[in-house]
Amino acid sequence: MTAFFFGLLHTVLVLAVAPLLTGLVRLPKARLQGRQGAPAIQPYRDLWRLLQKESVIADSASWLFRIAPYLVFVSVWLAATIMPTFTTDMIMTPAADLIALVALLGTARFFTALAGLDTGTPFGGLGSSREMFVASIGEPAMLMVIFSLSLLTHTTSPANMIAYVTGGHIGIEVSAGLALVAMVMVAIAENGRIPIDNPATHLELTMIHEAMVLEYSGRHLALMEAAAMVRLLLFMSIISSLFFPWGMAFVDDGVAGVALGLLAWLAKVSALAMVLGFFESLVAKMRVFRIADFLGGALLLALLATIFLYVSEAV
């Protein structure tokens, strides 16, 4: 019963915290630009406003365009629910697997790209093409990071990885540090953040994600925006839980341990959100053709993490 309750709580918290996290990313950017900026709760207002509006659908759109927002949102939400955040005592923990998580994110990307192509607009096709270009390197890089972590912890289950790290079985690992840097680079690309993409612009020469959802409005756009917020929370949870799992509660820790784990998770993802906001204010968006170099570096770092792991074990 506790696993069911904590799993249900985690499922609800994912939706409740994701918009706030997006609002926290915007705060330091506004301060560094000399603006007061919107409050951190502004994404909640934006989603509510979109839900109040009517969805306008192009005449050339098919049934796929209509169901894509629901499929994308459910896929990302399910991926977020199988990733332990504040406790491993959740009903989805036995079925959780990082490779399945990548598959769910790939499913969401697939339907987003199809929806961008469905209406036949040039912006949608441009965004879908660029999204697949990013995915062609980003997904192998993420899988290589998972492969490195699985070799280090002997499992692909995130709960078992967390238990292995917190159990003191590994110390300072060069391979883990390289995998962390690679995962951060992949997270930036997967969420369309600067320097890969700018979620705050609609300039047709630079946008990727915004180009694919440009034809959406009303509740459909709200679902797409909510999916993007949940995806950002998911990647921050992956980084905080797998690489900095301290504070995580386990099966026998009780309610007090779960409360401490919840506070630790909120503190870690909030800190990562603030760091992301500062980082985006200090760097410029790179050219589209430089994205391959950026993600190629992530893939190379993940590959080096695996090589260093084999070398250290051989020594």
Secondary structure, 3 states (H helix, E strand, C coil): CHHHHHHHHHHHHHHHHHHHHHHHHHHHHHHHCCCCCCCCCHHHHHHHHHHHCCCCCCCCCCHHHHHHHHHHHHHHHHHHHCCCCCECCCCCHHHCCHHHHHHHHHHHHHHHHHHHHHCCCHHHHHHHHHHHHHHHHHHHHHHHHHHHHHHHHCCCCHHHHHHHHHCCCCCCCHHHHHHHHHHHHHHHHHCCCCCCCCCCCCCCCCCCHHHHCCCCCHHHHHHHHHHHHHHHHHHHHHHHHHCCCCCCECCCCHHHHHHHHHHHHHHHHHHHHHHHHHHHHHCCCCCHHHHHHHHHHHHHHHHHHHHHHHHHHHC
